[in-house]
C-alpha cells in the first residue's frame, strides 16, 4: 500500500473553532466587560450576536509574538471545545509571559479563567486573578 494512503488525514488543531477576524468583533467582546486575568493572558467573553448583529503590539518582537500566538491557539483548541460556554465569543489577549509560561500552566490558566467567567453575570464588572 502506498505510504500516502497509510498516513492519517491532516486535521487543523483549530478545526471547529470560529475565529473572530474583524475589529468590530474584538471591540464588541472587549465592551462586554466580562474578563479573567491570568499571568500569561487575559480572556474576554461576550455572548455571540444573534440575527443581524454583526491593538497595539505589547508582546515582544515578531518571533515572540508568533510563538505566543501559536501557543494560545493550541490551548484554545484544546480547552475551548470542552469548557467554553455555548454561544459565547472569547478573545485571549497575550501578555509578556505567554511565550515562556509552561504549556500545562497555560492550559490550567485558561480552564480557571473560563470557570471564573462562568461565575460572572453578563455585563458585570470583571474580577482580576
Secondary structure as GFF3:
##gff-version 3
##sequence-region A 1 129
A	DSSP	alpha_helix	3	6	.	.	.	ID=ss1
A	DSSP	alpha_helix	23	31	.	.	.	ID=ss2
A	DSSP	beta_strand	34	37	.	.	.	ID=ss3
A	DSSP	beta_strand	41	47	.	.	.	ID=ss4
A	DSSP	alpha_helix	62	83	.	.	.	ID=ss5
A	DSSP	beta_strand	88	94	.	.	.	ID=ss6
A	DSSP	alpha_helix	103	119	.	.	.	ID=ss7
###
